[in-house]
Structure formats: structure tokens, C-alpha cells
Amino acid sequence: MRAVVWIYESLLTLYLFTASDFSTVLLPQTLFALFSMFSGHFTASSWQDEPQIAFATRLFCVVLWIWLQLLVLDLANQRLPDSVAEDIVNKPWRPITSGRITREGTRQLLIASIAATLAISNYLGVAPETLLLFTFNWLYNDLGLANSHWLLRNLMNALGITTIGAGATRVACHDLTFMAAPTARWWFLCGGMLMTTIHAQDLYDQQGDAVRGRSTAPLVLGDGAARWTVGAGVLFWSVARLHLREDWFGYSVPVILGMAVTVRILTLRNVSADKRTFKLWALWTVCLYSLPLLGRNSLHSRARPMN
């Protein structure tokens, strides 16, 4: 019985370290990888050639790999003294601030998680993406780029999430051809969208970020100006890719969601509303991520037929 309780408590602790990223990173990037796989633009083979069990295995590997990356990133971030001070204000339910684990215990868990993530990534063939994410992690947390300037913070977030998407796509597709010119441009579009709108997540964390001394967009530009920059970015990217769509659904959904995100950000200005708006922002990104699947000629002037 004690063993069962220990396993449950350990799994709950791991979950709480990464809980904030489930709806905003884990789910969107999993869908990103699946959309890319189903589109057929990122691989020379067809997912339809494999039995259903192979798809289930791919899905499990994608989710596991993304979650492991988030675990390493969150452990590295939440163990820092400034992060603990911020979480006391913003997220007191996290493992360290709630007393479930100490900072030293978190450091030891981080070392074990790095080793496990490297081993699994090497087995899945995504060791380069993992090492790149570890580098971004070091720059973001240990060198403090997340705190020095809001543009650098946005850039590091955009690079990190885009790399997670690329790695997850490689896990899903196996034989990626994603650095060919048309698809490489797709990664730059995704990174640009994140770079110019990701600070939507900083709107509801202003009190804790101020305690930590972070230079986030709302604290540097002011709450109102930061909201307008997010709204402008969301509307721009909602419209900028319309020429890549060929159906009514592809034209309407990103615009409708983008308008909803913008209206909420500009009119509903409290912590609880901003948290819900950020989840709607994540849904908007998923809609844009579906472009390779919905847009028949979105990445190539001539779509490759599926076998």
C-alpha cells in the first residue's frame, strides 16, 4: 500500500511541475506534429501505409517526448530562487512552494530527467533537437535571458516552442524532410507568430514577474500597450496566411478566433480573464498549426498525392 501511495504522490509531483504547460504547449505541439504527419508535406512516406498500432505508438512517443522536454525545462526554471519567489505569488500550488519537494530534491530530479530525456531522445532519433532545447534552457534560465529584455524573452520562448514542434514532428514522421525550402519557411512563420504574440502569457503574471524583476512586455511597455501589441500580432497572423488556404473553413476560423482573442485582451483586463484568454490564444495557434493539413497547396506549389 505504501508503494502505491509513493508512486501516486511521485506522479502527482511530476504532473504539478508541468501542469501549466499542458493546455498551452503539450496539447498544441502534439496536434502540430499530428497535423504535419497527416499532411504528408514533411515526410517521404505515408502514415496510411502503417497499421493503426503504429500510429498509436507514434502518438505515445510524441506526447512522451514533449512532456519530457517540458519536465526538464520546468524543473530547471522552478528550482531557481527567483522562480520560487514568483510562484509564492502566482502559483503557490507548485511542488516547491507547496512543500512537496525541496529545491535540492528538484535539482536531483532535474539531473535524472536530463539523463532520461537524452536516452529516450537518442532512441527516437531527436537528440539534436533535445540538445538544442537544453541550450535554450541554459540561456533562458541560468544566463537569465528571460529576465533581461522582453524581446529576448519572447525570442527564447519562440525558439523553444518551435524546436519542440520540430522535434515532435520528427518523432511523428520519422523520416523528416522539413529543412527543404518550402517547409523551412513554415518553421519561420510559426516562430514569427510566437515571437510577436507569446507575451499574452505575461499579462496575468505581472504581479509575480514584478517580484522577480523580470522585464516582461506588460511591465516595460505598460499593460495597455502590451495588450495592443498582442492584439495587432494576432490579427496580423490571422490574416497573413489566408492566401495559403483554399477552403472556407481555412479562411474563417483563424480570423474569428483571432478577433475573439483580440477583443478579450483589449476589453477583459483581470487575471482570471487573461488566463482564459491565453488558453483561447493557444487554441488559435492550433488553428494556424493545421495549415499544412487544411491548405492543399500551403507548403508546396503542387501538393504531393498521398499513397
Buried (B, 14 or more C-beta within 10 A) or exposed (E): EEEEEEEEEEEEBBEBBBBBBEEBBBBBBBBBBBBBBBBBBBBEEBBEEEEEEEBEEBBEBBBBBBBBBBBBBBBBBBBBEBBBBBBBBBBEEBBBBEEBBEEEBBEEBBEEBBEEBBEBBEEBBBBEBBEBBBEBBEBBBEEBBBBEBBEBBBBBBBBBBBBBBBBBBBBBBBEBEBEBEEBEEBBEBBBBBBBBBBBBBBBBBBEBBBBBEBBBBBBBBEEEEBBBBBBEBBBBBBEBBEEBBBEEEBBEBBBEBBBBBBEBBBEEBEEEBBEEBBEBBBBBBBBBBBBBBBBBEBBBEEBEEEE
